[in-house]
Amino acid sequence: MRKIEINVRFFGPAREWAGRDEMKLDAPTAATLGAVAGILSEKYPRLGQAVGIRLALNQAFVPLSTCVKSGDEVAIIPPVSGG
């Protein structure tokens, strides 16, 4: 199966859960953003257990059914609270 390489960036508590700020991730060709989320939750179980995590693709929030391409950037953004 052919693979693509995407860039993943972790923000806020997601950095701590993943133990890094960013990484390169191999994903299957024609993978969706949702599939990438599944790969990351297997690799980093704390991400998979977190509530309210959002994924952005190339600095935009898009549906999880959106296909990712080689070189795309996926940002892992935990919920933000303010007051």
PASEBA-1860 file (N, C-alpha, C; in nm, 3 decimals):
! residues 83
1> MRKIEINV> 0.084/-0.118/0.000/0.000/0.000/0.000/0.089/0.125/0.000 ~ 0.057/0.217/-0.085/0.134/0.342/-0.091/0.102/0.429/0.029 ~ 0.199/0.508/0.068/0.184/0.595/0.185/0.209/0.740/0.145 ~ 0.155/0.829/0.226/0.184/0.971/0.215/0.244/1.017/0.347 ~ 0.313/1.128/0.345/0.370/1.183/0.468/0.304/1.317/0.497 ~ 0.249/1.328/0.616/0.188/1.454/0.658/0.262/1.507/0.781 ~ 0.249/1.635/0.803/0.309/1.701/0.919/0.201/1.718/1.025 ~ 0.231/1.679/1.147/0.136/1.691/1.258/0.196/1.784/1.362
9> RFFGPARE> 0.116/1.882/1.406/0.160/1.974/1.511/0.064/1.962/1.629 ~ 0.121/1.959/1.749/0.043/1.943/1.872/0.044/2.075/1.948 ~ -0.072/2.117/1.996/-0.084/2.242/2.070/-0.139/2.217/2.210 ~ -0.106/2.309/2.302/-0.158/2.302/2.438/-0.127/2.169/2.504 ~ -0.222/2.114/2.580/-0.198/1.987/2.649/-0.167/1.871/2.555 ~ -0.207/1.881/2.429/-0.178/1.773/2.334/-0.027/1.753/2.319 ~ 0.050/1.860/2.336/0.197/1.846/2.332/0.244/1.751/2.441 ~ 0.191/1.771/2.560/0.229/1.686/2.674/0.182/1.542/2.651
17> WAGRDEMK> 0.060/1.524/2.602/0.007/1.390/2.580/0.087/1.314/2.477 ~ 0.135/1.385/2.374/0.213/1.320/2.269/0.362/1.319/2.300 ~ 0.405/1.404/2.393/0.546/1.410/2.429/0.631/1.478/2.322 ~ 0.568/1.561/2.240/0.640/1.632/2.133/0.556/1.748/2.081 ~ 0.621/1.838/2.008/0.553/1.953/1.948/0.502/1.922/1.808 ~ 0.578/1.840/1.736/0.540/1.807/1.599/0.603/1.676/1.557 ~ 0.554/1.622/1.446/0.607/1.497/1.395/0.567/1.480/1.249 ~ 0.633/1.390/1.181/0.595/1.345/1.048/0.518/1.215/1.068
25> LDAPTAAT> 0.411/1.197/0.995/0.328/1.078/1.009/0.303/1.018/0.872 ~ 0.328/0.888/0.860/0.294/0.816/0.738/0.149/0.771/0.748 ~ 0.073/0.799/0.643/-0.067/0.759/0.638/-0.093/0.695/0.502 ~ -0.196/0.611/0.494/-0.228/0.551/0.365/-0.270/0.658/0.263 ~ -0.240/0.634/0.137/-0.286/0.723/0.031/-0.438/0.731/0.038 ~ -0.494/0.848/0.017/-0.638/0.873/0.022/-0.696/0.862/0.163 ~ -0.614/0.875/0.265/-0.664/0.875/0.403/-0.745/1.002/0.427 ~ -0.843/0.991/0.514/-0.921/1.108/0.554/-0.863/1.165/0.683
33> LGAVAGIL> -0.907/1.285/0.717/-0.865/1.345/0.843/-0.909/1.258/0.961 ~ -1.026/1.197/0.949/-1.073/1.106/1.052/-0.982/0.984/1.068 ~ -0.931/0.932/0.956/-0.838/0.819/0.962/-0.709/0.860/1.031 ~ -0.663/0.982/1.004/-0.543/1.034/1.071/-0.568/1.044/1.221 ~ -0.687/1.090/1.259/-0.722/1.098/1.401/-0.715/0.959/1.465 ~ -0.762/0.857/1.393/-0.756/0.721/1.444/-0.614/0.671/1.461 ~ -0.529/0.700/1.364/-0.388/0.660/1.373/-0.322/0.726/1.493 ~ -0.349/0.855/1.511/-0.289/0.929/1.622/-0.341/0.880/1.757
41> SEKYPRLG> -0.470/0.845/1.765/-0.523/0.798/1.893/-0.468/0.660/1.930 ~ -0.434/0.579/1.829/-0.368/0.451/1.858/-0.225/0.473/1.906 ~ -0.157/0.567/1.842/-0.018/0.595/1.876/-0.007/0.667/2.011 ~ -0.102/0.755/2.039/-0.103/0.834/2.163/-0.239/0.819/2.230 ~ -0.259/0.714/2.311/-0.390/0.686/2.370/-0.452/0.804/2.447 ~ -0.370/0.887/2.509/-0.428/1.001/2.583/-0.500/1.097/2.489 ~ -0.452/1.110/2.365/-0.523/1.193/2.267/-0.659/1.133/2.236 ~ -0.662/1.000/2.220/-0.787/0.933/2.190/-0.889/0.941/2.301
49> QAVGIRLA> -0.843/0.956/2.425/-0.933/0.963/2.540/-0.978/1.105/2.570 ~ -0.909/1.203/2.513/-0.940/1.344/2.543/-1.073/1.384/2.479 ~ -1.147/1.467/2.550/-1.276/1.516/2.501/-1.257/1.656/2.443 ~ -1.318/1.680/2.330/-1.317/1.814/2.273/-1.199/1.848/2.184 ~ -1.117/1.749/2.151/-1.003/1.772/2.062/-1.056/1.807/1.923 ~ -0.994/1.905/1.859/-1.028/1.941/1.721/-0.905/1.923/1.635 ~ -0.927/1.887/1.511/-0.818/1.875/1.415/-0.838/1.979/1.306 ~ -0.732/2.050/1.274/-0.736/2.146/1.164/-0.645/2.094/1.054
57> LNQAFVPL> -0.687/2.113/0.931/-0.609/2.071/0.815/-0.565/2.196/0.741 ~ -0.435/2.215/0.733/-0.379/2.333/0.665/-0.441/2.463/0.717 ~ -0.451/2.473/0.849/-0.497/2.591/0.922/-0.644/2.622/0.904 ~ -0.724/2.519/0.874/-0.869/2.537/0.861/-0.940/2.417/0.923 ~ -1.052/2.444/0.988/-1.135/2.335/1.039/-1.220/2.283/0.924 ~ -1.206/2.156/0.895/-1.277/2.092/0.784/-1.340/1.963/0.836 ~ -1.435/1.906/0.762/-1.496/1.779/0.806/-1.391/1.667/0.814 ~ -1.415/1.573/0.904/-1.324/1.459/0.920/-1.322/1.371/0.796
65> STCVKSGD> -1.418/1.388/0.707/-1.422/1.309/0.584/-1.331/1.366/0.475 ~ -1.265/1.480/0.501/-1.176/1.543/0.404/-1.050/1.459/0.386 ~ -1.011/1.435/0.261/-0.889/1.359/0.232/-0.766/1.445/0.256 ~ -0.662/1.383/0.310/-0.534/1.452/0.331/-0.440/1.413/0.218 ~ -0.346/1.504/0.189/-0.247/1.480/0.085/-0.108/1.487/0.145 ~ -0.013/1.431/0.075/0.126/1.437/0.119/0.167/1.583/0.136 ~ 0.232/1.614/0.247/0.277/1.749/0.276/0.177/1.834/0.351 ~ 0.053/1.785/0.369/-0.047/1.860/0.445/-0.005/1.873/0.591
73> EVAIIPPV> -0.058/1.975/0.657/-0.034/1.994/0.799/-0.164/1.970/0.876 ~ -0.155/1.883/0.976/-0.267/1.857/1.064/-0.232/1.910/1.201 ~ -0.315/1.998/1.256/-0.294/2.055/1.388/-0.389/1.990/1.487 ~ -0.337/1.947/1.601/-0.418/1.886/1.707/-0.441/1.996/1.811 ~ -0.568/2.037/1.825/-0.600/2.152/1.908/-0.697/2.109/2.017 ~ -0.650/2.109/2.143/-0.738/2.074/2.255/-0.839/2.188/2.280 ~ -0.943/2.160/2.356/-1.040/2.265/2.387/-0.972/2.378/2.463 ~ -1.021/2.498/2.438/-0.967/2.616/2.505/-1.074/2.672/2.597
81> SGG> -1.035/2.704/2.718/-1.130/2.767/2.809/-1.080/2.905/2.843 ~ -1.172/2.989/2.870/-1.133/3.127/2.903/-1.234/3.185/3.000 ~ -1.209/3.305/3.033/-1.304/3.363/3.128/-1.285/3.508/3.143
END
